[in-house]
Amino acid sequence: MAAIVGEVIKNNKSYVSTADQSSNQYKFQNIDANGQIVLAGAGADAIGVLQDKPTAGQPGSVCGPGDITQVQAGGSFAAGASISSDLNGKAIASVTGSAILGKAMTAGAAGSNAYVLFQPVGRKL
């Protein structure tokens, strides 16, 4: 039987949300030119994973490096895979040129949540 993985969140920070993110809980986030959180784009860097559901202008809680968190999966990947962001801020297996945002702690499938160790390490070659 596989060990059950739970969230380990120690590095949460609050940032004002640029847009309504009430449907973006557990998606990768980045910072815009105003220092506010926005969805991370395809293959983009990220500052963390959104932990709640802020509306526009409200603070959102974002986990940081070293945290184990849930993520929404945008495709299938195996436990242990390097993870990146898709166009919608969802977790996918890293591809060449994309920012590696962490490691999958559990397998993921599109439309479900998986656990990821959020630990950005650079770009996949």
C-alpha positions as CSV (number, residue, x, y, z in Angstrom):
1,M,0.0,0.0,0.0
2,A,1.3,3.4,-0.9
3,A,1.9,6.0,1.8
4,I,-0.7,8.7,2.0
5,V,0.7,12.1,1.3
6,G,-0.8,15.2,3.0
7,E,-0.2,18.9,2.6
8,V,2.7,20.4,4.4
9,I,2.3,24.2,4.1
10,K,4.8,26.3,6.0
11,N,5.6,29.1,3.6
12,N,2.3,30.8,2.8
13,K,2.3,34.4,1.8
14,S,-0.6,36.7,1.0
15,Y,-0.8,38.7,-2.2
16,V,-3.6,40.8,-3.7
17,S,-5.2,39.0,-6.6
18,T,-5.4,41.0,-9.9
19,A,-8.6,39.1,-11.1
20,D,-11.3,36.9,-9.7
21,Q,-9.6,33.6,-8.9
22,S,-12.5,31.9,-7.1
23,S,-12.1,29.0,-9.5
24,N,-8.3,28.9,-9.4
25,Q,-7.6,27.2,-6.0
26,Y,-4.6,24.8,-6.3
27,K,-3.3,26.4,-9.5
28,F,0.2,27.8,-10.1
29,Q,0.6,31.6,-9.6
30,N,2.9,34.3,-10.8
31,I,3.3,38.0,-10.0
32,D,2.3,40.7,-12.5
33,A,3.9,44.1,-13.0
34,N,1.8,45.5,-10.0
35,G,3.0,42.9,-7.6
36,Q,-0.3,41.0,-7.6
37,I,-1.0,37.4,-8.2
38,V,-2.1,36.0,-11.6
39,L,-2.3,32.5,-13.1
40,A,1.1,31.2,-14.3
41,G,1.2,30.6,-18.0
42,A,2.3,27.6,-20.1
43,G,5.9,26.6,-19.1
44,A,6.2,29.8,-17.0
45,D,7.9,30.4,-13.7
46,A,5.7,30.5,-10.6
47,I,5.9,31.8,-7.1
48,G,3.7,29.1,-5.6
49,V,0.3,27.5,-5.7
50,L,-3.0,29.3,-4.7
51,Q,-4.5,27.9,-1.5
52,D,-7.8,29.7,-1.4
53,K,-10.3,31.4,-3.7
54,P,-9.8,35.2,-3.7
55,T,-11.9,37.6,-5.8
56,A,-10.4,40.6,-7.6
57,G,-8.6,43.0,-5.3
58,Q,-8.7,40.5,-2.3
59,P,-5.7,38.8,-0.8
60,G,-4.9,35.2,-1.8
61,S,-2.8,32.7,0.1
62,V,0.1,31.2,-1.9
63,C,2.4,28.4,-0.7
64,G,6.1,28.7,-1.3
65,P,9.2,26.6,-2.1
66,G,9.5,23.5,0.0
67,D,5.8,23.1,0.6
68,I,3.8,20.0,-0.3
69,T,0.5,21.1,-1.8
70,Q,-2.4,20.0,-3.9
71,V,-2.5,21.1,-7.5
72,Q,-5.1,20.8,-10.2
73,A,-3.8,18.5,-12.9
74,G,-4.0,19.5,-16.5
75,G,-2.8,16.2,-17.8
76,S,-1.5,12.8,-16.8
77,F,1.8,12.4,-15.0
78,A,3.5,9.8,-12.7
79,A,4.6,10.2,-9.1
80,G,8.2,11.5,-9.2
81,A,7.7,13.4,-12.5
82,S,9.1,16.9,-12.9
83,I,6.1,19.3,-13.0
84,S,5.4,22.5,-15.0
85,S,2.4,24.8,-15.5
86,D,0.1,24.6,-18.5
87,L,-1.7,27.5,-20.1
88,N,-4.3,27.5,-17.3
89,G,-1.9,27.2,-14.3
90,K,-2.5,23.5,-13.9
91,A,0.2,20.9,-13.3
92,I,1.6,18.9,-16.3
93,A,4.7,16.8,-16.9
94,S,7.6,19.1,-17.7
95,V,8.6,19.5,-21.4
96,T,11.8,20.9,-22.9
97,G,12.1,24.6,-22.2
98,S,9.5,24.8,-19.5
99,A,10.2,25.9,-15.9
100,I,10.3,23.0,-13.6
101,L,8.1,23.9,-10.6
102,G,8.5,20.8,-8.5
103,K,8.1,17.1,-8.2
104,A,4.9,15.0,-8.3
105,M,4.4,13.3,-4.9
106,T,1.4,11.4,-6.3
107,A,0.3,10.6,-9.9
108,G,-2.0,13.0,-11.6
109,A,-4.7,12.9,-14.2
110,A,-6.5,15.7,-16.0
111,G,-9.4,17.0,-14.0
112,S,-8.2,15.7,-10.7
113,N,-5.9,17.0,-7.9
114,A,-2.5,15.6,-7.1
115,Y,0.2,16.4,-4.5
116,V,3.3,18.2,-5.6
117,L,6.5,19.3,-3.7
118,F,6.7,22.9,-4.9
119,Q,10.4,23.5,-5.5
120,P,11.3,25.5,-8.6
121,V,14.7,24.4,-10.0
122,G,15.1,26.0,-13.4
123,R,14.2,24.9,-17.0
124,K,14.0,21.5,-18.5
125,L,16.7,20.9,-21.1
